[in-house]
Amino acid sequence: MKNGKRPDPDVLHPIPGYENEIYVRPAVNNPNIIVGDFTYIADSEFESHVTYHYDWNGDRLVIGKFCQIASGVEFVMNGANHKMNSVSTFPFYTLEGWDMDPPSLDDLPIKGDTVIGNDVWIGQDAVILPGVHIGDGAIIGACSVVGSDVDPYSIVAGDPAKLLRKRFDDDLIELLLQFKWWDRSVDEINELIPVLTCSDLEKVREELLARL
């Protein structure tokens, strides 16, 4: 291991002496935010990036392992949604003095959990809207607004985010989804680094097939 140290997902600051990049999982206290090992954000904290996340909604933000989250990224949760099946969208029930009981959750456009896969790179100032599912290995462009699901190993960008291209051919994508390198042990991942960072995709394909 580099400098005689093992990667430790329980360390808050993975870069010694630098506080503006943290592993997210050890920084999270909210039980409805579930984050995998080694996912990091370019900030000194995380939960302020998760907005409108109210307990009464019961929605969860689930983020996989080895994700890379740039500064300014916002995960907008279901509490941001207003009632849309009535004449007014104004949330009278949330404000003092108005005679309205909270609507049932069935009357609100609740879109479920927001789920981010493994090894996902989310660019600076991107906004992830409620209920979105982003597949493993996807890349989200800077300043994108993601309001619909993103397939694994796809690159999306824009407002609203649109597919630019797939990162690899379908066969290699299927192989990567089957291999699931992020679920391997730290020692095996360390050994796999030359494969995971190799730009010769045919060599990568051969190596992964040999290891399955």
N, C-alpha and C positions, 0 to 999 in steps of 0.2 A: 504493500500500500504506500501511497505517496507520503513522503516525510515520516514514514513509520506510523501514520494515523489511519484508522478505518473511517469510512463515511458513517456518520451517525445521524439518523433521522430525528433524534430527540434533541439535537443541538439547535438553539434558536438562530444563532449567527454562524452560518457555514463558512464565512470568509472572516478569519480572525482580524479584529480591529476595524471592521466595516459594519456599520449598523443599519445601512439602508438596503440590505438584502437579507431576508429571513426565510427559513423553512417554515411553512405555514402551519402544519399540523400542531407543533408545540405551542403556537401562538393563539390557538383557537380555544375559546371557552364555551361557546354556544353549542349545545348538543345537537342542534339541527344543521350544523355545518360539519360535514365529514370530509376529511382531506387525507389523501394517501401519503406515504413516505416520500421524502425528497422533493416534493413540490415546493417551489419557492416563489416569492413575490419581490419585486424591486421596490421595497418600502420597509419601514421599521415596524409596521403592524399590518393587520389584515382586515379585521372585522368592520372597519369603517368603509371598506370597499363593497360591503354587502348591505344594500339599502332596502328600506321598506320591508324588513324581515321581522314580522310580528308573530308572537307566539300563537295567537288565536287562529292564524292561517294554517299552521302545522306543516308548511312546506319546508323542504330541505334543499340545501346546496350540497351537492356531492361532487367532489373533485378527486380524480385518480392520482396515481403516482407519477413522479418525474415531470410534472407540468411546470411550465415557465411562464410566469405572469408578470407582465411589464408594469411600470408605474402608471397610475391613473386609471387602471381597469376598474369597471364597476359592474357588479352583479346585481341587477334590479330584480327584487323578489315580488311575489304576488300581492303584497300589501300595497303596491303602487297602483293596482287596478281599481277602477271605480265601477259602480253599477251602470251597465250600459243598456239594459232592457227596459228602461223607463224614460220618461220625457226629459228629466234632468239627470246629469251625471254628478251633481253636487253632493258631497258626502255630509249631509246635515248631521248625521248621527255621530260624527267624530268631533263636532265643534260644540262648545258650551252654549246652552240656552235653547237649542233647537229641539223640538218635540218629535224625535224620531228614534226608534230602536234600531240597533244594528240589523242589517239584512242578513238572511241566512247565507251560508257559504255557497249554496246552490244558486243564489241570485247574483253572485259575483263571478266575473270571468277568471276564475282560478285555473291556472294552467299546469298545476302539479310541480313536482320537483324539477330543479335545474341540475342537470347531470353533465359533468365534463369528464371525458375519458382520460386515458393515460398518455403521457408524452405529448401533451397539447401545448402549443406555443400561442399565447394570447398577447397581441401587440399593444403598444402604449395607447391609453385612453379609449380602448375598445369598451363597448357596452354590451353586456349579455342580458337579454330580456327574460322574463319569467318563463319557466317551463321548457326552455331550450335544452336539447341534448346534442352535445358535441362529441363526435367519435374519436377514438384513439388516433394519435398521430396527426391530428388536424392542425392547421395554422390559421390564425385569425389576424387579419391585417390591422395595422394601427388605425385608430379612430373609427373602426367598423361598428355598426349597430346590428347585432345578431338577433333576429327575431324568429328564426326558423331553424330546424335541425340541420346539423352539418355532418356529412358522411365521414367515416374514418379516412385519414390520409388525404383530405381535401384542403385546398387553400381557398379561403373566402375573404372578401374585402368589400368595403363600401357601406353606404347607408341608403337602403338596407343592404346588408352583406349578401353578395352574390358569389356563386362558384366561379373561380378563375380557372382552376384546373385541378386534376388529381396529381398528387405528388409522384406516384408510381403507377405502373400498369396493374391491372386487376389481379393478376397471378401473384405478384410480389406483395400487394396489399393483403391478399388472403393468407399468404405465407406468414407475414408479420403478425396478423391477427391470431393466427394459430400458434405462433411461437411465443407470443406474450413475454418479451424479454424483461419487462418491468416486474413480472412476478418471480423472477429468478432470485437466487441468493445474492447478497452483496459480492461475495467472492466470484460467483459465476459472471455477474454483470461486469465486474472489473476486468475479468478475462475476455469478455465480449467487446470491450470498448473499441479495439481495432476494427471489428466487424461493424459495430453500430455507427462508427464515424467514417466509414469507408465510402468513397464516392463511386467506386466501381461496383455498380449494382448487380452485375452478373456474378461477380465474386461473392457479394453479399448473399445472393440467392443460393449459391452453391454451399456456402458456409452454414446458412440456416438450415437447409435441407439435410446436411450432414449431421447436424446436431439435434434434429427432431427424433 
